[in-house]
Amino acid sequence: MANIPIIALFCFTIFVSSSLKFVYGAENMTYVVVGHVYCDTCRVEFETKLSEPISGAVVKLECRNRTNEAITFQSQEIVADGFGDYHITVEGDYEESDCNVALVRSPRADCSDPTEAWRKSRVVLTTFDGLSGKLRFVNNLGFKKDIALPQCTRILQEMGYYELSQEAGDFSPSSKL
């Protein structure tokens, strides 16, 4: 019977120490945000097998407080490697912030128009939402090529999409589908 208070005290100590680690541990968390930048060679706002990685593309991560829109974190400009891939290291927890990786610029003159849909991508930088681990993957970001490649019409038809109008760079319903 004398062991019950000791066991209760031991359990309480474990509970308190794990609670403190949960509350204060996230502040010391280091996240690595991983992403990819591509050239949308068909001007369709998504990747196809003709899309190309953009080596030297520049991105930036910014977090803003949800309440007052104040910047809570801003990375330096990050340059994508030879495969169009990048990683951004972030210290701390940003539970109260919305964080986005955004395109800054492309080194390619022929592919420098940011896509509307993929000019920025949201990333969650907190452990309080159920995500664990330090790696955070974001959606691929894209720039559109000035003029779509001639092979795009065939590729899009193979995918079951609309035929691409070379002149306007827009979609028009295919009469063949």
C-alpha positions in Angstrom: 0.0 0.0 0.0 2.9 2.4 0.7 3.9 2.1 -3.0 0.6 3.7 -4.3 1.7 7.3 -3.4 5.1 6.7 -4.9 3.6 5.4 -8.1 1.1 8.3 -8.3 3.9 10.8 -7.8 6.0 9.1 -10.4 3.1 9.2 -12.9 2.4 12.8 -12.1 6.1 13.7 -12.7 6.0 12.0 -16.1 2.8 13.8 -17.0 4.1 17.2 -16.1 7.5 16.7 -17.8 5.8 15.5 -21.0 3.3 18.4 -20.9 6.2 20.9 -20.6 8.0 19.3 -23.5 4.8 19.5 -25.6 4.2 23.1 -24.7 7.8 24.4 -24.9 9.3 21.9 -27.3 7.7 23.3 -30.5 9.5 26.6 -30.1 12.8 24.8 -30.6 11.5 22.9 -33.6 13.4 23.0 -36.9 11.4 22.4 -40.1 12.8 21.8 -43.6 10.4 22.9 -46.3 11.0 21.0 -49.6 9.7 22.0 -53.0 10.2 22.1 -56.8 10.0 24.8 -59.5 9.1 23.9 -63.0 8.5 25.5 -66.4 4.9 24.9 -67.7 5.9 24.4 -71.3 2.2 23.9 -72.4 0.8 26.9 -70.5 -1.9 24.7 -68.9 -1.3 25.6 -65.2 -0.2 22.1 -64.3 2.7 19.8 -64.9 2.8 17.5 -67.9 5.5 15.1 -69.1 6.9 18.0 -71.2 7.3 20.3 -68.1 10.9 21.2 -67.3 12.6 21.9 -64.0 14.0 25.4 -63.6 17.5 25.5 -62.3 18.2 28.8 -60.6 14.6 29.8 -59.9 14.1 31.9 -56.8 11.5 31.4 -54.1 10.8 32.9 -50.7 8.9 31.7 -47.6 6.8 34.1 -45.6 4.6 33.6 -42.6 1.9 36.1 -41.6 -0.1 36.3 -38.3 -3.7 35.3 -39.0 -5.1 38.1 -36.8 -3.1 41.2 -37.8 -1.3 40.1 -41.0 2.1 41.0 -39.4 5.1 39.1 -40.8 6.2 36.5 -38.3 8.8 34.8 -40.5 10.5 35.7 -43.8 13.2 33.6 -45.4 16.0 34.8 -47.5 15.6 34.3 -51.3 16.3 30.6 -52.0 17.7 29.5 -55.3 16.6 26.1 -56.8 19.3 23.6 -57.6 20.0 22.0 -61.0 16.9 19.9 -60.8 14.6 22.8 -59.8 14.5 21.6 -56.2 14.9 23.7 -53.1 14.8 23.4 -49.3 14.2 26.1 -46.7 15.2 25.7 -43.1 12.8 27.3 -40.5 13.4 27.6 -36.8 10.4 27.8 -34.4 6.7 27.1 -34.5 4.2 29.2 -36.5 0.8 27.8 -35.2 -0.8 31.3 -35.4 0.5 32.1 -38.9 -0.3 31.3 -42.5 2.9 30.4 -44.3 3.4 30.3 -48.0 6.3 29.6 -50.3 6.1 32.0 -53.3 7.8 32.4 -56.6 10.1 35.4 -56.8 11.7 35.1 -60.3 12.9 32.8 -63.0 16.3 32.9 -64.7 14.7 31.8 -68.0 13.5 34.7 -70.2 11.3 32.3 -72.2 9.6 30.9 -69.0 9.2 33.7 -66.5 5.4 34.3 -66.2 4.2 32.8 -62.9 1.3 30.5 -63.1 -1.9 31.8 -61.5 -2.7 28.5 -59.7 0.9 27.7 -58.6 2.6 31.0 -57.9 2.5 30.2 -54.2 1.9 27.2 -52.0 0.8 26.9 -48.3 2.9 25.1 -45.8 2.0 24.2 -42.2 4.8 24.9 -39.8 3.5 23.7 -36.4 3.3 20.3 -34.6 0.0 21.3 -32.9 -2.1 20.3 -35.9 -1.3 16.6 -35.8 1.7 16.6 -38.3 4.9 15.2 -36.9 8.4 15.3 -38.2 10.5 18.1 -39.5 10.0 17.7 -43.2 7.3 19.7 -44.9 6.5 19.2 -48.6 4.8 22.0 -50.6 3.1 21.8 -54.0 5.3 22.3 -57.0 5.5 25.9 -58.2 5.5 26.9 -61.9 6.3 29.6 -64.4 4.6 29.5 -67.9 6.6 29.4 -71.1 5.9 32.4 -73.4 4.8 30.1 -76.3 3.5 26.6 -75.8 5.5 23.8 -77.3 4.1 22.3 -80.5 3.9 18.8 -78.9 1.5 20.0 -76.2 -1.6 19.5 -78.3 -0.8 15.8 -78.7 0.2 15.3 -75.1 -3.0 17.0 -73.8 -5.1 14.9 -76.2 -3.4 11.8 -74.8 -4.2 13.0 -71.3 -7.9 13.5 -72.3 -7.8 17.3 -72.0 -8.8 20.0 -74.5 -6.8 20.8 -77.5 -4.4 23.8 -77.0 -4.7 26.8 -79.3 -1.2 27.8 -80.2 -2.1 31.4 -81.0 -3.9 32.4 -77.8 -2.2 30.0 -75.4 -5.7 29.1 -74.2 -7.9 26.0 -74.2 -10.6 25.4 -76.8 -12.8 22.3 -77.0 -11.4 19.7 -79.2 -13.6 18.6 -82.1 -11.7 15.2 -82.1 -12.6 14.3 -78.6 
